[in-house]
Amino acid sequence: FETVHATQPLEHDTVLFSQPESFRILQRTSCKQPTAACTVVKLPHCLGKVRAGAVCELYDCTLRSGGMMLAEGASAKLIRCRIIESPRAGIEGRSFGELSLIACQIRDCAGDGLSLRRGKLARVIDCAITGCERNGAVLGPGDGLRVQGCTLAGNQQYGVWAEAGCKVSWGQNTLTGNALGER
């Protein structure tokens, strides 16, 4: 990657992209107010992985040309972050712990914006998922999913694809201009 700027250390392990398919633990520190502002620019078309049991918190970050994968039991919290032009899904998770996306933008991904299956808990609040080459969101089996106040628009397949066994708490959301509609 080219640049990373953080204003303060994160409360948990700070994880940043280092090479394809993996995160590198950059530092282990703690502070009373876990906030960070960072920019990750022109990643080498990799998908960062939050390892099993790890926790990743990102605030006001931009991840360009890279996305995030949550391993089994991994958790992540992203607030006011942007994931742009990921070569795969913006965020993928299978059997993950918890995911909170609040006021985030996921756009122009080569895969789905979100691909979430069998997670313990996922909250997607006030987010925009737009312009992805596949679906805006694929929601798989599980019952801890909440989507509220989101816009899923201009995706090349469905705005939302909910698989069999998926139970979603669906708030007021906007779905528009998705090529195949909503399912």
Helices and strands as residue ranges (DSSP letters): E 14-19, E 22-27, E 38-40, E 46-50, E 55-59, E 61-64, E 66-70, E 75-79, E 82-84, E 91-94, E 98-102, E 105-107, E 114-117, E 121-125, E 128-130, E 137-139, E 142-148, E 151-153, E 160-162, E 166-170, E 174-176
